[in-house]
Amino acid sequence: MRLFTTVVALRCYLELQSQGQTVGLVPTMGALHAGHLSLIQRARATNDIVVVSIFVNPLQFGPNEDLQRYPRRLERDRLLCEQAGVDVIFAPTPEEMGIGEGTEHSVTQVVPPESMMSGLCGRSRPGHFQGVATIVTKLFNVVQPDRAYFGRKDAQQLAILQRMVRDLNLPVEIVPCEIVREPSGLAMSSRNQYLSEEEKACAAVLYRSLQNAQKVFLRGEVTRQGIIAAVQAELGLEPDVNLEYCELVEPTSLEPIEQIETAGLVAIAAKIGNTRLIDNIILKDRKPIVAIDGPAGAGKSTVARRVAKQLGLMYLDTGAMYRAITWLVQEKGIAFDDEPAIAEVVSRAKIEFIQTSEDPAIPTQVWVDGSNVTEAIRTQAVTANVSQVSSLKSVRLHLVKQQQQFGERGGIVAEGRDIGTHVFPDAELKIFLTASVGERARRRQQDLTNVGEEGITLEQLADQIALRDRLDSTRKISPLTKAANAIEIDTDHRTIDEVIGQIVKHYARIVSTKFEESAEGIGRIME
């Protein structure tokens, strides 16, 4: 592991090391804890090079805040990073980042929308998010990462940075990561070390109050008044909590909402003693998402369609979306190595799914730009080129956005090769289907026979499948990997009905566990 304190040294290292490699950035202010380590682990799993920045940013501290006493433990942080498999630590001084003493108000800054900065923490921390956006933009420019990892605990910061990246067309993917909590439920924070043991015990009420909001939400309460009252009722049990705010806002725009239509962010800030803490929870009025991953030919499409039918959910065939783009590229006569031309096509393509029958054996029709391509995308010509097209960064980024839009309201079964790890990392149920190469070749041959294509041998198909496995598992963008919390099912010696039965049982178990707080909530989700 290397540690650099200057921009020129870091850039030199990355220029030498990152040729053809993906780079993940974890921006921190140091004093690393389990929450930071979870971000690093996420970055390590999906990138070739992981950079952790450690910089206590003067621009995001107000005059009366804890800039001077904010914990600085570089040697300890260095050890933790090395143990976590970090490749590079970037730990610059303020002067190196262009913020010399007394120059805080004379440097060029990035100013996010006022509507996103003025509420929640912005009321008591003027200039804070402008300072965050400025330094994060500078880090993006220096590191030029493919992905950057931020925790959901700082929900306002996350939403502002996502908006900034979108508005400024910055070529980096913001990856939100779940909140890591102490056993009491207290969200991990570098500032927790300011708390005495008694204050820590008291601070656990913040998460309990959010859980109380979730309970009333699952019972059917969707109004701002009812949800905030539930939070305040729990907080009222701890007189030593000085509540700064409790708000219900739309998670991406941060606009206040009077009731939850699709999703609502309940955010709170409070002081325990002299320590200011924040926490939040997202309440989603959606049915669960089932993510089914696995290699080609493992039976994902058939299983996903029938699981969706049995559970009354929408089937989202993400593989068909990549096949549709591959077909479109072929139709337009574009070379498969002409990524700019393919990017132009995919950015304008309109993909639709049309269900024409309730019979799960009849596949959903796939349309692209007004053409029904349901059968055309299953031909050998498309199959032979879909991995090459789907490995292109421009294609994956655009189609993942479309897939996530389908999943905003939940209630879908999606299948592919990175659904549980990348597209829907918050899916309630993740399944990884697998099968031997020989069995998958046999199934593929039968599929080709069914559409009138014959003459290709099992050996040829097995070679193609093995090659595709290698391409899918080693590609730089969203490689085929099993999600850490996915349930693996080997389909070699199981019938389709047996596989479906297992998934449905897991679904019922997970749903009942997640929503056990309210029998009404379970009924509403399962209806």
Secondary structure, 3 states (H helix, E strand, C coil): CEEECCHHHHHHHHHHHCCCCCEEEEEECCCCCHHHHHHHHHHHHHCCEEEEEECCCHHHCCCCCCCCCCCCCHHHHHHHHHHCCCCEEECCCCCCCCCCCCCCCCCCCCCCCHHHHCCHHHHCCCCHHHHHHHHHHHHHHHHCCCEEEEECCCHHHHHHHHHHHHHCCCCCEEEEECCCECCCCCECCHHHHHCCHHHHHHHCHHHHHHHHHHHHHHCCCCEHHHHHHHHHHHHCCCCCEEEEEEEEECCCCCCECCECCCEEEEEEEEEECCEEEEEEEEEECCEEEEEEECCCCCCHHHHHHHHHHHHCCEEEEHHHHHHHHHHHHHHCCCCCCCHHHHHHHHHHCCEEEECCCCCCCCCCEEEECCEECCCHHHCHHHHHHHHHHHCCHHHHHHHHHHHHHHCCCEEEEEEECCHHHHHCCCCCEEEEEECCHHHHHHHHHHHHHHCCCCCCCHHHHHHHHHHHHHHHHHCCCCCCCCCCCCEEEECCCCCHHHHHHHHHHHHHHHHHHHCCCCHHHHHHHHC
